[in-house]
Amino acid sequence: MANIIVYGIPNCNSVKKVLDWYKHNNIPIDFIDYKKYGIKREKLIEWCKAVGWEILLNKKSTTWRSLSVEEQQLVKNEKVAIQLMTQYPSIIKRPVIEMNGKIMVGLNESYLNK
């Protein structure tokens, strides 16, 4: 069985759907609440290498919208994005799922319907 880790925050609807799906299908997972425990810079670097910081940074989030325009305009590269995601983990698109050495970012409804 693949070791599956789901990262997110428990009150996020997308995360809830994914966690419920795994539970309903009796698939064991580890859940990391990165709002509660934070997220290590090294993990964000790993994810950015896999999918790019532009995918991870959720510019539709409440957290992003709460930043000033000046703060938003500073986010032009991976280094600044990682710093921001470390400081505000809720700005990371959810969920992030690690499985078999790969990651998926965001809710993919077609994945849940398999």
C-alpha positions as CSV (number, residue, x, y, z in Angstrom):
1,M,0.0,0.0,0.0
2,A,1.3,3.5,-0.9
3,N,2.0,5.8,1.9
4,I,-0.3,8.8,1.4
5,I,0.1,12.1,3.2
6,V,-2.6,14.8,2.9
7,Y,-1.6,18.3,3.8
8,G,-4.1,21.0,4.5
9,I,-6.3,22.6,7.1
10,P,-9.3,20.6,8.5
11,N,-11.9,23.2,8.0
12,C,-11.2,23.6,4.3
13,N,-14.1,22.1,2.2
14,S,-11.7,20.7,-0.4
15,V,-9.6,19.0,2.3
16,K,-12.8,17.7,4.0
17,K,-13.9,16.1,0.7
18,V,-10.6,14.4,0.2
19,L,-10.4,13.1,3.8
20,D,-13.9,11.9,3.6
21,W,-13.2,10.1,0.3
22,Y,-10.2,8.3,1.7
23,K,-12.1,7.3,4.9
24,H,-15.1,6.1,2.9
25,N,-12.8,4.0,0.7
26,N,-10.9,2.6,3.8
27,I,-7.6,4.0,2.5
28,P,-5.2,4.8,5.3
29,I,-3.6,8.2,5.2
30,D,-1.6,10.6,7.3
31,F,-3.0,14.1,7.7
32,I,-0.8,17.1,8.4
33,D,-2.6,20.2,9.5
34,Y,-0.1,22.8,8.3
35,K,-2.0,25.6,9.9
36,K,-1.6,24.0,13.3
37,Y,1.9,22.6,12.8
38,G,3.3,24.9,10.1
39,I,5.2,23.7,7.1
40,K,8.9,23.5,6.7
41,R,10.7,25.6,4.2
42,E,12.4,22.4,2.9
43,K,9.1,20.8,2.1
44,L,7.9,23.9,0.2
45,I,11.2,23.9,-1.8
46,E,10.5,20.2,-2.6
47,W,7.0,20.9,-3.7
48,C,8.0,24.0,-5.8
49,K,10.6,21.8,-7.6
50,A,7.8,19.3,-8.4
51,V,4.9,21.6,-9.4
52,G,6.1,25.2,-9.3
53,W,5.5,27.9,-6.7
54,E,2.8,29.5,-8.9
55,I,0.6,26.3,-8.5
56,L,1.2,26.2,-4.7
57,L,0.4,29.8,-3.9
58,N,-3.3,30.3,-3.7
59,K,-4.0,33.8,-5.0
60,K,-7.8,33.2,-4.6
61,S,-7.5,32.6,-0.8
62,T,-8.7,34.9,1.9
63,T,-5.2,35.1,3.2
64,W,-3.9,36.4,-0.2
65,R,-6.7,38.9,-0.5
66,S,-6.0,40.2,3.1
67,L,-2.4,41.1,2.0
68,S,-1.8,44.7,0.9
69,V,-1.3,45.3,-2.8
70,E,2.3,46.1,-2.0
71,E,2.8,42.8,-0.3
72,Q,1.2,40.9,-3.2
73,Q,3.3,42.7,-5.8
74,L,6.5,41.5,-4.0
75,V,5.7,37.9,-4.8
76,K,7.5,37.6,-8.1
77,N,9.7,34.5,-7.5
78,E,10.0,31.2,-5.7
79,K,12.1,32.6,-2.8
80,V,9.6,35.2,-1.9
81,A,6.6,32.8,-2.4
82,I,8.2,30.2,-0.1
83,Q,8.8,32.9,2.6
84,L,5.2,34.0,2.4
85,M,3.9,30.4,2.4
86,T,6.0,29.6,5.5
87,Q,4.7,32.7,7.2
88,Y,1.1,32.1,6.2
89,P,0.5,28.4,5.6
90,S,-3.2,29.0,4.8
91,I,-2.1,30.7,1.6
92,I,-1.0,27.3,0.2
93,K,-3.5,25.8,-2.2
94,R,-5.3,22.8,-0.6
95,P,-5.0,20.0,-0.3
96,V,-1.5,18.9,-1.2
97,I,-1.3,15.1,-1.5
98,E,1.9,13.2,-1.5
99,M,1.7,9.6,-2.9
100,N,4.3,7.3,-4.5
101,G,6.9,10.1,-4.6
102,K,4.5,12.5,-6.5
103,I,2.3,15.3,-5.4
104,M,-1.1,16.6,-6.4
105,V,-2.2,20.1,-5.5
106,G,-5.8,21.1,-5.1
107,L,-9.0,19.2,-5.3
108,N,-9.3,17.0,-8.4
109,E,-12.9,15.7,-8.5
110,S,-12.1,13.2,-11.2
111,Y,-9.5,11.6,-8.9
112,L,-12.1,11.1,-6.2
113,N,-14.5,9.5,-8.7
114,K,-12.2,6.6,-9.5
